[in-house]
Amino acid sequence: MILSDLINGIQVTKSIGSGELNISGISIDSKKVEKGFLFVALKGEKTDGHKYIESAVSNGASAVIAEKTPDVELSGVTVVEVPDSRAALAGVSAIFYAHPTKELSLVGITGTNGKTTITYLLESIWRQESLKSAVLGTIDYRYGGNKVQSLMTTPESLDLMRMFREMRNSGVEIAAMEVSSHALDKKRVMGCHFDAAVFTNLTQDHLDYHGTIENYLNTKKALFTDVLKNSEKERKFSIINLDDPYGNEIIKDAEGEVVTYSAHDRGAGVFAESSEITEHGIRARVITPAGALDINSKLYGAHNLSNLLAAAATAVSLGSSIDSVEKGLSAAEVIPGRLESVDNTLGIKVLVDYAHTPDALENVLRAARPLTAGNLILVFGCGGDRDTTKRPKMGLIGKELSDILLVTSDNPRTESSEKIIDDIEKGVLEGAGSKKPYFRVSDRKEAILRAISMADNGDTVLIAGKGHEDYQIIGTKKYPFDDRIIAGDALRE
């Protein structure tokens, strides 16, 4: 593609060199640059792509997009200076891959919790309609017969557009993607033409990155304002959870047709007329603009009733039949690492969940209680190099809602596990006088083994924080570690 066509529409400060170059590819990694490529220099949290411009040129780049023109002269190379490299990357990526999201239906889901589950529920509904669908999210990217483990919840704009083009070429008609707050802040979904944006909830998370809950909220809102406003789809929907206190804040400026959902408010567009949440799952009668439907789901907990309603509201808005929604929601299996059960013959229920925020931990503990005849034993920790203020809150929740608590490591990264546990313990010890058993076990494997060894028939062991992850990050390295495998081995022993 000709460079002048590629940069047409993006904001350019100045351009040095010819715009009539033929661009054969785009890269943000200087090591992956080939002859005739456009290299886009991005400023990251750990490094700055501007340092690698010369390396990219030596590897064959014929053009560079950067926020600052390099001090050295780059003979025969066109340099396009822009005010925002990330916005420019999103723009040129969409053009290079011929705007693939205009050719399929696209749902973006944002919020602190529930994103992954909703993508799986939508996929189950679309399967009932024999639609060729795709999912991009925290666990993996699935489309056209491919399944790739995800490196981040929402990929960079360049990778997104490449995958969307591959989807269309393989016949994908509809896609659901998780949209993280980081992705919105870093403009990864600029250039995506959404049919629907879904808001699940907003609770404390990522404050190490956003600073305040207000900044976090405003970042999430961008999906319903700026991003959805720029979508060229004929009909656009903002699907909003009325049960979350921030839902009305999102509604105020939301673009498109607003469709609300609620487990309690009968004034919502989609609401639960009746519901029953038991140890067997969720049964609910749901009223939608397209008619009533009955759900008989294998998922546990009140938080999953909200996820089911979000999926129903989204699917109905996009034209799915009541029959397909009803069958799809009822057919959906347990999502990997989301209250996922570890099978055994000992009469002990062992559940693994990704809960790593105060709200999520409270939700899964409340969901696990009806499943538990005996003691509810909790194993959890908090990630290192992340928001420290949530640690004591999660410690307090863990102490109050479990019967036996083991605090351990999660992904400590470059922090001391003992220091992280100290922070959690401040909440555990809050409200002196609790007689509930509490243990500090910094080694996560040992904590899981100890929890299962003390469990009896009728007890539940909830292992929270890592869910589907098959690794543990200690220092800057990833080591193989899967809560489900560790728990399974312990049960067999």
Secondary structure as the mmCIF struct_conf table of DSSP 4:
data_model
#
loop_
_struct_conf.conf_type_id
_struct_conf.id
_struct_conf.beg_label_comp_id
_struct_conf.beg_label_asym_id
_struct_conf.beg_label_seq_id
_struct_conf.end_label_comp_id
_struct_conf.end_label_asym_id
_struct_conf.end_label_seq_id
STRN STRN1 ILE A 2 ILE A 2
HELX_RH_AL_P HELX_RH_AL_P1 LEU A 3 LEU A 6
TURN_TY1_P TURN_TY1_P1 ILE A 7 GLY A 9
BEND BEND1 ILE A 10 ILE A 10
BEND BEND2 THR A 13 THR A 13
STRN STRN2 LYS A 14 ILE A 16
BEND BEND3 GLY A 17 GLY A 17
BEND BEND4 GLY A 19 GLY A 19
HELX_LH_PP_P HELX_LH_PP_P1 LEU A 21 LEU A 21
STRN STRN3 ASN A 22 ASN A 22
HELX_LH_PP_P HELX_LH_PP_P2 ILE A 23 ILE A 23
STRN STRN4 GLY A 25 SER A 27
BEND BEND5 ILE A 28 ILE A 28
HELX_RH_3T_P HELX_RH_3T_P1 SER A 30 LYS A 32
TURN_TY1_P TURN_TY1_P2 LYS A 35 GLY A 36
STRN STRN5 PHE A 37 VAL A 40
STRN STRN6 LYS A 43 LYS A 43
BEND BEND6 GLU A 45 LYS A 46
STRN STRN7 ASP A 48 ASP A 48
HELX_RH_3T_P HELX_RH_3T_P2 GLY A 49 TYR A 52
HELX_RH_AL_P HELX_RH_AL_P2 ILE A 53 SER A 58
TURN_TY1_P TURN_TY1_P3 ASN A 59 GLY A 60
BEND BEND7 SER A 62 SER A 62
STRN STRN8 ALA A 63 ALA A 66
BEND BEND8 GLU A 67 LYS A 68
BEND BEND9 ASP A 71 VAL A 72
TURN_TY1_P TURN_TY1_P4 SER A 75 GLY A 76
STRN STRN9 THR A 78 GLU A 81
BEND BEND10 PRO A 83 PRO A 83
HELX_RH_AL_P HELX_RH_AL_P3 SER A 85 PHE A 96
TURN_TY1_P TURN_TY1_P5 TYR A 97 ALA A 98
HELX_RH_3T_P HELX_RH_3T_P3 PRO A 100 LYS A 102
BEND BEND11 GLU A 103 LEU A 104
STRN STRN10 SER A 105 THR A 110
BEND BEND12 GLY A 111 GLY A 114
HELX_RH_AL_P HELX_RH_AL_P4 LYS A 115 GLN A 128
TURN_TY1_P TURN_TY1_P6 GLU A 129 SER A 130
STRN STRN11 SER A 133 LEU A 136
BEND BEND13 GLY A 137 ILE A 139
STRN STRN12 ASP A 140 TYR A 143
TURN_TY1_P TURN_TY1_P7 GLY A 144 GLY A 145
STRN STRN13 ASN A 146 GLN A 149
BEND BEND14 LEU A 151 THR A 154
HELX_RH_AL_P HELX_RH_AL_P5 SER A 157 ASN A 169
TURN_TY1_P TURN_TY1_P8 SER A 170 GLY A 171
STRN STRN14 ILE A 174 GLU A 178
HELX_RH_AL_P HELX_RH_AL_P6 SER A 181 ASP A 185
TURN_TY1_P TURN_TY1_P9 LYS A 186 GLY A 191
BEND BEND15 ASP A 195 ASP A 195
STRN STRN15 ALA A 196 PHE A 199
BEND BEND16 GLN A 204 GLN A 204
HELX_RH_AL_P HELX_RH_AL_P7 LEU A 207 HIS A 210
BEND BEND17 GLY A 211 THR A 212
HELX_RH_AL_P HELX_RH_AL_P8 ILE A 213 LYS A 221
TURN_TY1_P TURN_TY1_P10 ALA A 222 ALA A 222
HELX_RH_PI_P HELX_RH_PI_P1 LEU A 223 VAL A 227
HELX_RH_AL_P HELX_RH_AL_P9 LEU A 228 LYS A 229
TURN_TY1_P TURN_TY1_P11 ASN A 230 ASN A 230
BEND BEND18 GLU A 234 ARG A 235
STRN STRN16 PHE A 237 ASN A 241
TURN_TY1_P TURN_TY1_P12 LEU A 242 ASP A 243
BEND BEND19 ASP A 244 ASP A 244
TURN_TY1_P TURN_TY1_P13 PRO A 245 TYR A 246
HELX_RH_AL_P HELX_RH_AL_P10 GLY A 247 ASP A 253
BEND BEND20 GLY A 256 GLY A 256
STRN STRN17 GLU A 257 SER A 262
BEND BEND21 ALA A 263 HIS A 264
TURN_TY1_P TURN_TY1_P14 ARG A 266 GLY A 267
BEND BEND22 ALA A 268 GLY A 269
STRN STRN18 VAL A 270 THR A 278
TURN_TY1_P TURN_TY1_P15 GLU A 279 HIS A 280
STRN STRN19 GLY A 281 THR A 288
TURN_TY1_P TURN_TY1_P16 PRO A 289 ALA A 290
STRN STRN20 GLY A 291 SER A 297
BEND BEND23 LYS A 298 LYS A 298
BEND BEND24 GLY A 301 GLY A 301
HELX_RH_AL_P HELX_RH_AL_P11 ALA A 302 SER A 317
TURN_TY1_P TURN_TY1_P17 LEU A 318 GLY A 319
HELX_RH_AL_P HELX_RH_AL_P12 ILE A 322 ALA A 331
HELX_LH_PP_P HELX_LH_PP_P3 ALA A 332 ILE A 335
TURN_TY1_P TURN_TY1_P18 PRO A 336 GLY A 337
BEND BEND25 ARG A 338 LEU A 339
STRN STRN21 GLU A 340 SER A 341
BEND BEND26 THR A 345 GLY A 347
STRN STRN22 LYS A 349 ASP A 353
BEND BEND27 THR A 357 THR A 357
HELX_RH_AL_P HELX_RH_AL_P13 PRO A 358 ALA A 368
HELX_RH_3T_P HELX_RH_3T_P4 ARG A 369 LEU A 371
BEND BEND28 ALA A 373 GLY A 374
STRN STRN23 LEU A 376 PHE A 380
TURN_TY1_P TURN_TY1_P19 GLY A 384 ASP A 385
BEND BEND29 ARG A 386 ARG A 386
BEND BEND30 THR A 388 THR A 388
TURN_TY1_P TURN_TY1_P20 THR A 389 THR A 389
HELX_RH_AL_P HELX_RH_AL_P14 LYS A 390 LEU A 401
BEND BEND31 ASP A 403 ASP A 403
STRN STRN24 ILE A 404 VAL A 407
BEND BEND32 ASP A 410 ASP A 410
STRN STRN25 ARG A 413 ARG A 413
TURN_TY1_P TURN_TY1_P21 THR A 414 THR A 414
BEND BEND33 GLU A 415 GLU A 415
HELX_RH_AL_P HELX_RH_AL_P15 SER A 417 VAL A 428
TURN_TY1_P TURN_TY1_P22 LEU A 429 LEU A 429
BEND BEND34 GLU A 430 GLY A 431
TURN_TY1_P TURN_TY1_P23 ALA A 432 GLY A 433
BEND BEND35 LYS A 436 LYS A 436
STRN STRN26 TYR A 438 ARG A 440
BEND BEND36 ASP A 443 ASP A 443
HELX_RH_AL_P HELX_RH_AL_P16 ARG A 444 SER A 453
TURN_TY1_P TURN_TY1_P24 MET A 454 MET A 454
TURN_TY1_P TURN_TY1_P25 ASN A 457 GLY A 458
STRN STRN27 THR A 460 ALA A 464
BEND BEND37 GLY A 465 GLY A 465
TURN_TY1_P TURN_TY1_P26 GLY A 467 HIS A 468
STRN STRN28 TYR A 471 ILE A 474
TURN_TY1_P TURN_TY1_P27 GLY A 475 THR A 476
STRN STRN29 LYS A 477 PRO A 480
HELX_RH_AL_P HELX_RH_AL_P17 ASP A 483 ARG A 492
#
